[in-house]
């Protein structure tokens, strides 16, 4: 699953390149790209992505869906085995935390997440082969291992990024300034 804005900064073309590699390896998979363009160049980018993926769409390996309201994203995360985020370093994309909170496995190229996700869940930016290899590794995990990783990822979000923790931090900051 890719879920987010359709924009060149999101590097979705690398996901499609990884999908092409997986298809050549005869790996069983379906890539779902959920999102909508926002600005002028984004519309052109979306069209280029759809053109590139046309043969994989025909094979049922790639599907495109428009963006969803936030209230519907947990169900989308829960329908997928792996969430992929290709946003480059320098951005801390909240969709990764949302997927983790839903116990969905994540693969990220952004090393800013290195303290939140295991090393095996980070792929080299701009390297579709590494992404495809990491996907194959995740696909081969046992059901129990996937479940445990999902629980661990959720716990990381609860422990480090929950609203309860934020409220406690704010309370501490505010009370120390009094």
C-alpha positions, 0 to 999 in steps of 0.5 A: 500500500502507498497512501498519500498525496500524488506528487513527485516528492513522494517518489512513487515511480520507485514503487512502480519500478519495484513492482516491475521487478517483483513481476519479473520475479513472478512474485505474488503481490498487488500494489494499491496506490491511494491518493490524489494530486493537489497541484498542477505538476502533480496531475501530470505526475499521476498521468505518467505513473498510470501510463508506466503502470498500465501493463501491471494494472491490466495484470491486476498487479497495480491499482490506483484509487483516489484519496480517502478521508482520514476516517477511512484510512485505518481500514485501508491500512488494515486491508494491506500487509505492508505500507510503503513510504518513499518520501525522502529524508527531511520529512517525517511523514505521519502516514508511517505512524498511522500505518504502524498504529494499525499494526501494518508492516512498514517499509520506509526509505527515510532514515529519520525513522531509524529509531522507530522501525527495525533496520530491515524495514528501511530500504535505500532511497532511490533503489527500487531493487532494494525495495523489491528485495525487502518486500520479498523478505517481508512476504516470506515472514511467517504469519506469527512473525508479521503479527509480532512485528505489527504489534511491536510497531504499534507499541512504538507509536503508543509509547513515543507518539501518542496524544497521551504522551504529548499531553504529559509532555506539554503539562510538564513544560507548562508547569515548569514555566510557572 
